[in-house]
């Protein structure tokens, strides 16, 4: 799978009665793809998968897969489990439900901190039996597991591992080393919305960005500007989108994004499920003002 460009990790919209609003999800997915997103991520962290029932998760996958198929877009689906065996079972079930063009986003083992050797062994075992190519989700401030450049290169060398969602809190030394000599066939996608511009500037293939719900075409434009070498355009737009990204994460994700989407009339409620709480009015208004300002 050739991974590049802007991917949007879909929120899960809820109706007034608390159920998943699949009609709104379908409409939102179409809007994002029509605006130029390369693909969508179903059941990423932004979609609150841990708060959904199995039937709800299946419905979200089906709606997202249909939208991607209609637009010829790429589908990525989050997959997880408590250990290697459980994650392998989740991948097998996912492969039976999704088209072969899909990829699976798999977080590095969380909480147990198996070390770099254990993490590499985990992904080698998963890739050997996975029906879908794997994207490693490296987010150490959530998982407790740091990975060196050498470990990431080991992961990149595994047949079936096609990329990494890199979310370490910034553009660090490991990112610089990896992007200076990126392994062939391995895509580095930033998962840090506020660092999209600098990551693109040093060679990232794109990003998986929750805040791209709010200004999809602008994020796509930023990606295209860096690829075209239009530094002046990319720098100015990058500054404005960085401000939006920071505002979108002023409260736990995806509460601000949902608040803005609801204010725009794009989803029926701003609701999230516990343990998340809705964003405050001030946080939503600040992000909405930045979205509106992008057109001026």
C-alpha positions in Angstrom: 0.0 0.0 0.0 1.4 3.4 -1.1 0.7 5.6 1.9 0.9 9.3 1.4 -1.2 12.5 2.0 -3.8 13.4 4.5 -5.8 10.7 6.4 -8.7 11.6 8.7 -9.3 9.4 11.7 -13.1 9.5 11.8 -15.0 10.6 14.9 -18.1 8.5 15.8 -21.2 10.8 15.8 -23.9 10.1 18.4 -27.6 10.8 18.1 -29.7 12.5 20.7 -30.6 9.1 22.2 -26.9 8.1 22.5 -26.8 5.7 19.6 -24.3 5.8 16.8 -25.6 8.0 14.0 -24.6 6.1 11.0 -26.3 8.5 8.6 -24.1 11.3 9.9 -21.0 9.1 9.8 -21.7 8.3 6.1 -22.3 12.0 5.2 -19.2 13.1 7.1 -17.0 10.5 5.5 -18.2 11.6 2.0 -17.5 15.3 2.8 -13.9 14.5 4.0 -13.1 12.4 0.9 -14.7 14.9 -1.4 -12.5 17.6 0.1 -9.4 15.6 -1.0 -8.4 13.3 1.9 -6.4 10.4 0.7 -8.2 8.0 3.0 -10.0 7.5 6.3 -9.2 5.7 9.5 -12.1 3.8 11.2 -11.8 3.0 14.9 -8.7 5.1 15.6 -8.5 6.6 19.0 -10.5 9.6 17.7 -13.4 7.3 17.0 -13.7 6.2 20.7 -13.6 2.5 19.8 -13.2 1.4 23.4 -16.6 3.0 24.2 -18.4 1.2 21.3 -20.0 -2.2 21.4 -18.9 -4.9 19.0 -21.9 -4.3 16.8 -21.3 -0.6 16.7 -17.7 -1.1 15.7 -18.7 -3.4 12.9 -21.2 -0.9 11.6 -18.6 1.9 11.7 -16.2 -0.2 9.7 -18.8 -1.1 7.1 -19.9 2.5 6.6 -16.3 3.8 6.3 -15.4 1.0 3.9 -18.3 1.8 1.7 -17.4 5.5 1.6 -13.8 4.7 0.7 -14.9 2.3 -2.0 -17.2 4.9 -3.5 -14.3 7.5 -3.7 -11.5 5.0 -4.6 -9.9 6.1 -1.3 -7.7 4.2 1.1 -9.2 2.5 4.2 -7.3 2.1 7.4 -8.8 0.4 10.4 -7.6 0.4 14.0 -7.0 -3.0 15.5 -6.0 -3.9 19.0 -5.9 -6.5 21.7 -4.6 -7.1 25.2 -1.7 -9.2 23.9 -0.2 -10.6 20.7 -2.6 -13.5 20.4 -5.7 -11.3 21.0 -4.4 -8.7 18.5 -3.8 -11.4 15.9 -7.4 -12.6 16.4 -8.6 -9.1 15.9 -6.6 -8.7 12.7 -8.0 -12.0 11.3 -11.6 -10.9 12.0 -10.8 -7.5 10.4 -9.5 -9.2 7.3 -12.7 -11.1 6.9 -14.7 -7.9 7.1 -12.7 -5.4 5.0 -11.5 -5.3 1.4 -8.0 -6.4 0.7 -7.1 -2.8 -0.1 -7.4 -1.9 3.6 -4.6 -1.6 6.1 -4.6 -2.1 9.9 -3.4 0.5 12.4 -1.9 -1.3 15.4 -0.6 0.4 18.5 2.7 -0.7 20.0 2.0 -2.9 23.0 0.7 -0.7 25.8 1.3 -0.7 29.5 3.4 -3.9 29.7 6.4 -2.2 28.1 7.9 -5.3 26.5 11.1 -3.5 25.4 12.2 -3.0 21.9 13.0 -6.6 21.2 9.6 -7.7 22.5 7.9 -5.0 20.4 9.6 -6.1 17.2 8.8 -9.7 18.0 5.2 -8.7 18.5 4.9 -7.1 15.1 6.8 -9.9 13.4 4.3 -12.4 14.8 1.4 -10.3 13.8 2.6 -9.6 10.3 3.3 -13.3 9.6 -0.4 -14.1 9.9 -2.2 -10.8 9.2 -4.5 -10.7 6.2 -3.9 -6.9 6.0 -0.7 -4.8 5.9 0.2 -3.2 9.2 0.9 0.4 10.2 2.7 0.7 13.5 1.1 3.3 15.8 4.0 4.7 17.9 2.7 6.9 20.6 5.0 6.4 23.7 3.3 9.0 25.9 0.2 6.7 25.9 1.8 3.3 25.6 4.8 3.8 27.9 7.1 2.2 25.2 9.8 4.3 23.5 11.3 3.0 20.3 14.8 4.0 18.9 15.6 4.6 15.3 17.2 1.2 15.1 14.0 -0.5 16.4 11.8 1.4 13.9 14.1 0.3 11.1 13.7 -3.3 12.3 10.0 -2.9 12.2 10.2 -1.4 8.7 12.1 -4.4 7.5 9.3 -6.8 8.4 7.4 -8.0 5.4 3.8 -6.7 5.8 4.7 -3.6 7.8 4.1 -0.7 5.5 4.4 2.4 7.7 4.3 4.1 11.1 2.0 6.7 12.6 4.6 8.7 14.4 3.2 10.5 17.5 6.0 11.2 20.0 4.9 14.7 20.9 7.0 16.6 18.4 9.7 16.4 15.7 12.5 14.7 17.7 15.9 13.2 16.9 14.5 9.8 16.0 12.1 11.3 13.5 14.9 13.3 11.9 17.1 10.2 11.7 14.3 8.1 10.2 13.2 10.7 7.7 16.8 11.4 6.6 17.0 7.9 5.3 13.5 6.4 5.2 13.4 2.7 4.4 12.0 1.9 1.0 8.3 1.0 1.0 7.9 2.3 4.6 5.8 5.5 5.1 6.3 7.9 8.0 2.9 9.5 8.8 2.8 12.1 11.6 0.1 11.6 14.2 0.9 15.0 15.8 -1.5 17.5 14.1 0.5 20.5 15.3 3.7 19.2 13.8 2.4 18.3 10.3 4.1 21.3 8.6 7.7 20.6 10.0 7.3 16.9 9.5 6.3 17.4 5.9 9.2 19.8 5.4 11.7 17.1 6.4 10.1 14.3 4.3 7.1 12.8 6.1 4.7 11.0 3.7 1.7 12.7 5.2 -0.4 12.6 8.4 -3.3 11.0 10.2 -4.9 14.0 11.7 -8.0 14.5 13.8 -8.1 18.2 13.2 -8.3 17.6 9.5 -12.0 17.0 10.1 -12.3 20.8 10.4 -10.4 22.1 7.4 -9.7 19.1 5.2 -9.1 20.9 2.0 -6.6 23.2 3.7 -4.6 20.3 5.2 -4.6 18.7 1.7 -3.4 22.1 0.3 -0.6 22.2 2.8 0.6 18.7 1.9 0.5 19.6 -1.8 2.4 22.8 -1.2 5.3 21.0 0.4 5.4 18.4 -2.3 5.5 21.2 -5.0 8.3 23.0 -3.2 6.1 26.1 -2.6 7.8 27.0 0.6 6.3 30.4 1.0 2.7 29.1 0.6 3.4 26.1 2.8 5.0 28.1 5.6 2.1 30.6 5.9 -0.6 28.0 5.7 1.3 25.7 8.1 1.3 28.4 10.8 -2.4 28.8 10.6 -3.2 25.1 10.6 -0.8 24.6 13.6 -2.9 27.1 15.5 -6.1 25.2 14.6 -4.5 21.9 15.5 -3.5 23.2 19.0 -7.0 24.6 19.5 -8.5 21.2 18.5 -6.6 19.5 21.2 -7.3 22.1 23.9 -9.5 19.4 25.6 -9.2 15.7 25.3 -9.6 14.5 21.7 -12.2 14.3 20.0 -14.3 16.6 22.2 -13.3 19.9 20.6 -13.6 18.5 17.1 -17.0 17.1 17.8 -18.1 20.5 19.3 -17.0 22.3 16.1 -18.6 19.8 13.8 -21.9 20.1 15.8 -21.7 23.9 15.7 -21.3 23.6 11.9 -24.4 21.4 11.7 -22.4 18.5 10.4 -23.2 16.0 13.2 -26.4 15.9 15.4 -24.7 16.3 18.8 -21.3 17.1 20.2 -21.5 14.1 22.5 -18.7 11.8 23.6 -19.0 8.8 25.8 -17.5 8.5 29.2 -14.9 8.6 30.4 -14.6 11.6 28.0 -16.6 14.8 28.7 -17.8 17.3 26.1 -15.5 20.3 25.4 -16.4 23.7 27.0 -18.0 26.4 25.0 -14.9 28.6 25.0 -12.7 25.8 23.6 -15.2 25.1 20.8 -15.6 28.7 20.0 -11.9 29.3 19.8 -11.4 26.4 17.4 -14.4 27.5 15.3 -13.1 31.0 15.0 -9.8 29.7 13.6 -11.7 27.5 11.1 -13.7 30.4 9.9 -10.6 32.6 9.7 -9.0 30.2 7.2 -11.3 31.6 4.5 -10.1 35.2 5.0 
